[in-house]
Amino acid sequence: MYRRQFLKTLAVSAAVVSPILNSTRGLANPALTDLVIGKRTLDVNGKAASVFGLADRGGKPGLVLDAGTDFNIRLLNETSEDTLIHWHGLTPPWNMDGVPDNPAALLTGGETRDYTFPVGPGGTHWMHAHTLQEQSLLAAPLIVRTVEDRARDEQEVVILLHDFSFKSPEELLEGLKGRGSRHGGMQSGHQGMMQTMTNMQGHRMPMTGMSTMSMPMAGMSAMDLNDIEYDAYLANDRTLDDPEVVSIEKGGRVRLRIINGATATAFTIDTGRIVGSLIAVDGIDIEPIPAGRLPISMGQRLDIRLELPAGPGSYPILALREGAKEQTGIILATKDAAVGKIGSTASATSPVLDLGLEQQLRAATPLTARSPDHQYVITLAGDMAAYTWGIDPPAPLDVSKDKRVRLTMRNMSMMAHPMHLHGHHFQVVGVNGRQFRGAVRDTVLLTPMAEVVVEFDTVNPGRWPLHCHHLYHMATGMMTYIAYDGAI
């Protein structure tokens, strides 16, 4: 299939130290900033890899902007491939959201396009292609800093995680689609399990009130956790064979801004000897909670504040691949500290993500209490053998402006789905029958057979995607829309 046709189909159904990030910019945003889509070469496991880049004219990847200013960006596509960039975490007007043909056209090779809208409040966000090109590292951090952020005596360190393959994303997708014929018995076993659960319950609903961790995990094979065995797992474009080492001060304070930009891999963040404080999720403040090991699914972000010991030392910040031994990360180190070698493979298998943390999170500023005007229930399901995924009902969810929406999402599949809503932030108000006033965020994980309830206000008219942030689940059908009255 030709690339342009495929992209449209998808839309509708440091030595390379990251100068990103761990550098300083001026306080005022320029009137117009160029953001360039280009190509670059990385060394991955001793082999050259051609990937995309998203950087300013000086070659610094990503953007650092000021809260309360305008997003004034000229996007330049200096490659020969058509693409488009989504501003994940921001709430732009619908026509600037960055999903091809919804409503904006792809940005053709050599074309430029200007974007102007309010940046909004501060937060850890990112930007990425809303096409399979995301797999080829067409992504970068988008950090919005407040006056308070700049005044704090703390060092900010941004970590962008990726999963990497030397295969093209099209090859990876074709491999997933063809896998069912090679694992026929296993697939029928999944379908049989689903049928048994349906029959036991009498309807296709999660077991309300039951923790997902009490579900029969032994019945899940490794393929339920990780669809793809990648060639490498990257933190700021590097593996642990040659990690980024960030210089820190003894006894200082560090704010980690961690972004899971992987397309199909969830991680557990491990801060090692330093127990930090989780202060924000998806760029929005929460009531701080202690943080040592924290789950992060695709599309999600974590802000963690660390208080460093007074003496010299080095402190790995690791991202552990879900249910596996692969790991990546960076190292924080004082100038006089010895930095030891850390392998890309751990000695033990990492945890499987659950919803325990989600149920502990509380928004620093929750939504105003209000009865919902619209209530919807959707079901997430899939056919592992055919590798097709979907949302039932498939039709867009119709809403009106200035209303409160309550959305109940039920995952009736044996894979997890990080569900992301464009153009809005929602508050998590229920998990598996337990009601609470949780975090305000834009991407929430639904583990197998889980139910999550969210609420949001319809303040941004348009036709907004709601989709799984596992790239290949979205590409094979797990996307619907929140459609305002009058939106095309």
Buried (B, 14 or more C-beta within 10 A) or exposed (E): EEBBEBBBEBBEBBEBBBBBBBEEBEEEBEEEBBBBBBBBEBBBEEEEBEBBBBBBEEEBBBBBBBBEEBBBBBBBBEBEBBBBBBBBBBBBBBEBBBBBEBBBEBBBEEBEBEBEBBBBBBBBBBBBBBBBBBBBBBBBBBBBBBEEBEEEEBBBBBBBBBBBBBBEBBEBBBBBBEBBEEBEEBBEBBEEBBEEBEEEEEEBBBBEEBBBEEBEBEEBEEBBBBBBEBBBBBBBBBBBBBBBBBEBEBEBBBBBBBBBBBBBBBBBBBBBEBEBBBBBBBBBBBEBBEBBBBBBBBBBBBBBBBEBEEEEBBBBBBBBBBBBBBBBBBBBBBEEBEBEEBEBEBEEEBBBBBBEBBBBBBBEEBBEEEEBBBEBBBBBBBBBBEBBBBBBEEEBBEBEEEBBBBBBBBBBBBBBBBBBBBBBBBBBBBBBEBEBBBBBBBBBBBBBBBBBBBBBBBEBBBBBBBBBBBBBBBBBBBBBBBBBEEBE
